[in-house]
Amino acid sequence: MTYRALILAIFTIAALTAACGGGSATPGPTGQTLDGRTFLSTKVDGPALVAGTVIRITFKDGNVTANAGCNTFGGPYRIDGDRLVVGQIVTTEIGCQPNLAAQDQWVTGLLGGATIGLDGNNLTLALNGIRVAFLDRVVADPDLPLLGTRWVVDGLINGGTVSSVPAGAIATITLTDAHVDVETGCNTGGATATVANGSITFADLVLTKRACDNGVAQLESAVVAVLRGNPSYAIQADLLTLISGGVGLTLRAAP
């Protein structure tokens, strides 16, 4: 074989090897493409989801958490080729109905080495004959606008705890460009509102002067304290959170 023929043969073999290698490798997503994203299940090939539930999976700061309708579980993760590998899994310990407990079990199993694929906003996990398709939460359940939405208080934040509102009490806020209408659960009124840099400044809050029973009076005090504290705000889907110091409110968009 001549020197020229030998060189040609070497390049031919190298090209074929590269082509074969490229065709068989299917790299999975990276931590960077997943980090900070939440995905919601859209289709399950395998066990049927319990009615009214959805699988929510979140990747953040090197950890993955999942919820399928009862407990939340997860742990540190890495992507090994096209596999999702999760370290020691920890879980909350809420008592679940048997069907939800069984669902938690097989969803937890997906974190044990499932094949993972990511195509834009579409995520897939597959393991042992089960395949779940997900869609990025910002597409599947986008954030509602702060302005023009009627937000109903459903939780009172005090430090690290969240308590429910009194049964039957309805407190709401509805913001427009420069105004907020307020229902405290007892009294009604309004204030000027300025939204800037992730916070809301409420000024000149005026309310009616109805007497309130004890539980509703506490709700009103909590709402007024947060509004007067120029709270920061965050929206995720239909949930608005207002925080001022160590206190705050969680609010859901009215149907």
Residue, then its C-alpha position, 0 to 999 in steps of 0.5 A: m500500500t502506498y503512503r497516499a493510500l494508507i493516509l486515505a484509508i486512515f481518514t476513511i476509517a476515522a470518518l466512519t467511526a465518527a459517523c457511527g459514534g455520532g449516530s448512537a450517542t443521544p446526549g441528555p439535557t444538562g443541569q444548566t438547561l434544566d436549572g430553575r425550571t418546573f415541568l407539569s405532566t401532560k401525558v402518562d404511558g403507564p399507570a393512570l394518574v389519580a383524577g385531579t392530580v398532576i406530576r410537578i417536577t422542579f430542578k433548582d440549584g442541583n436538586v430535583t423535587a417532585n410532587a404527584g398530589c400528596n408528598t413532595f420528594g427529591g434530592p441532589y441530581r446529576i445527568d449521566g448521559d441520558r439518565l437522570v440520577v438522583g442521590q439520597i431521596v428525602t420526602t415529606e411524610i403527609g398521610c396519603q390516601p392509598n391511591l395517592a400513596a401508590q402514585d407517589q411510589w411509582v413517581t419516586g421510582l422515576l427518579g431512580g435512573a429514568t431516561i431523560g429527554l429535553d426538547g425545548n419546553n418538552l421533557t420526558l422521563a421513561l423507566n421500566g415501561i412507564r413514560v411521562a411527558f411534561l411541559d414547562r410550567v411557564v407554558a402549561d400554566p403561565d403566570l397571571p398578570l398582577l394587574g386586573t386579576r382579582w386575588v383572593v387571600d388564602g393564607l397568612i404568612n408569619g415567619g416560617t408558618v402559613s395559616s389559613v383564613p377564617a372559614g367563610a371569610i373572603a379578603t381580596i385585592t384587585l390592582t389597576d394601573a395606580h389603584v387597588d380595591v381592597e376587601t379585608g373580609c369585613n371592610t372594603g376600601g381602596a388605596t393608591a398603588t405603585v408597582a416598581n422593582g418587584s414591590i408594591t407601594f400602597a398609600d392613602l388606604v381608606l376603609t369602611k368602619r364596620a365592626c368585625d368579629n374576632g376571627v375576621a378582625q384578625l384577618e383584616s389586621a393581617v391584610v392591612a399590615v401587609l399592604r401598609g408595609n410596601p410588600s414585595y411580590a412574586i407570581q407563580a401561575d395563579l398564586l400571588t405572594l406578598i411579603s413585608g418583613g416577616v409577614g405576608l399573604t398568599l393569594r389565589a386568582a379568583p375563578 
